[in-house]
């Protein structure tokens, strides 16, 4: 029996655009079986939506809070949402 999925929305502030942040997030999510999406926002932040088992989502969130080598994460706003049954991970 599988655990109920959770959904987290993260807004990442810092040097997070142009440093392979979204692709790194996608790769990490795929490794952990987490569905979702990542997109650059006009204000310079990255928004990520993660859906999956709680431990897997937590692992991807841990990556996001650090980011890839060239990124600098200053702050992450996180909120829980109702899962929508997303499949796969897309970069918008």
N, C-alpha and C positions, 0 to 999 in steps of 0.2 A: 504494500500500500504506500503510495507516494504522499509526501507532505503537501499541504495546501500551498499553492504558489502565493508569493507576495509581489508587490509592485512598488518600486521606489523611483521618484523623480529627483534628479540631482542637477543643480546649477553650479557650475565650477567657475570660479573667478581666479584670475592670475594670467600668466602667460600660457594660454591653453589653445590658441589657434595658430596654425602653421607649424606645429611641432609634432604632428602625427598622433595627436591626442585621441581623436575619434577612431582612427584605425587601431591604435593600441587597445582602446576600450573594446572594440569589436572583437579583436583577437582573444582578449582575456575572457569576454563573455562567451565566445564560442567554446573555449577550453573548458569552461565551467557549466556549459549547457544552459546559459541564461539568454533569454530572448530580449529584444528591445530595440532601441534606436539611439543615435547620437547625432547632434546637429550643432553647427556654429550658429550663434545668435548675433544679431547686428551690434549688440553692446560689447562684443569681445569675449563673452562667456561661451561655455559649451554646456548644452543641456543633454542629459542622458536619462533615458527611461530604461529600467531594468525589471524584468519579470522572471521569476523562477523560484526554486526552493530557497528558503531563507539563508542557509549556509552558503549557497552558490552566489546569491545576490550580495551577501556580505563580502565574499572574496573579491568580486568585481568592484564593489564600492571601495574596498581597501586599495585596489590599484588606482582608482579614480582619485582618491585623496592624496596620492603621491604623483601619479602621472608618469608619462614616459621620460627618458633622460633629459630632453631639452625643455621640458615644461617646468613651470613654477606654479604650484597650486597655492593660492593665498587663502582661499576660503571656499567651502562647499555648503550650499543650502540643500537640505534633504527633506523630502516629505513623502509620506506613505499615501498610496492611492489604491483604489479598488482594481485588482487585476482584470485585464481585458482579454486574456487568452492569446497574447502575442506569440508568434512563432518566428524563428530566425532573428537575425540582428541586421539592421540597416543603418547606413550612414546617409544622412540627409544633407 
